Amino acid sequence: MAEITIKVRVRIAWWVRWYIRACVLFAVMHGLRPDVDKIARFVVVHGVKLEFVNG
């Protein structure tokens, strides 16, 4: 049986940590609960880049 190896490089944008902290801070200041699904969806679409690497 053949074996396949796939390497993926995951890059997180520099602003993701600041964005998450700002969302949490805003929620705490206003007595709200952050919408984790909405935040995660935004970060995955705009702040995470996948790159398939040869070798």
HELIX and SHEET records of a PDB file:
HELIX    1   1 VAL A   16  HIS A   30  1                                  15    
HELIX    2   2 VAL A   36  GLY A   47  1                                  12    
SHEET    1   A 2 LYS A   7  ILE A  12  0                                        
SHEET    2   A 2 VAL A  48  VAL A  53 -1                                        
END                                                                             
